[in-house]
Amino acid sequence: SQKIEQNSEALNIQEGKTATLTCNYTNYSPAYLQWYRQDPGRGPVFLLLIRENEKEKRKERLKVTFDTTLKQSLFHITASQPADSATYLCALDTAAGNKLTFGGGTRVLVKP
Amino acid sequence: GAVVSQHPSWVICKSGTSVKIECRSLDFQATTMFWYRQFPKQSLMLMATSNEGSKATYEQGVEKDKFLINHASLTLSTLTVTSAHPEDSSFYICSAGLEDTQYFGPGTRLTVL
């Protein structure tokens, strides 16, 4: 069956360090993968989209890699700040029409 | 750009009543909108895909007669929870599709007493 897995354990990290999150998937062949940020009691906010033919994408302090052989994406937050504390969700397109399936999310806590 | 609003942000209702939630794309047109629900400490679960001018497509296990979806224009989709019961209490989030991305509303917290 299709599965998207993110580390369910919270990631505690010191301010200024790099946070690295993983998203693994099985039995999918996505055309693209997306990362979202969700704060408590709020809807997700789109961060980055990476396509199957792209290895890496950056946006400010964020970097995403996509390895379709390993079926894995890594999400990096460099020079992390307490304001980066949130839950980060990866999502894959699983059908036509932009339909997405989300992983369970990883909570990040950046300590000053 | 790509702002989506939801109204109301929270609602408390009595069991047996119906509740309508609106989702609007404010600065773009969306042929497709999506409705999700999220339980505490869980991820988003897609309920249905709403297409402008046609019937919504519901995910397996979602009762279409209970969760009525109307996508009357390219900027507005509504979800009506009919005859709500306490087990329908949840966080409902809509999104609007733009190119390959979905942009989400802020969510609606529904509490059914």
Interface residues (C-beta under 8 A of the other chain):
Chain A: Y32 Q34 Y36 G41 R42 G43 P44 V45 F46 L49 L89 D93 G97 N98 K99 L100 T101 F102 G103 G104 G105
Chain B: A2 V4 Q6 T32 F34 Q42 S43 L44 L46 T49 F91 I93 S95 G97 D100 T101 Q102 Y103 F104 G105 P106 G107 R109
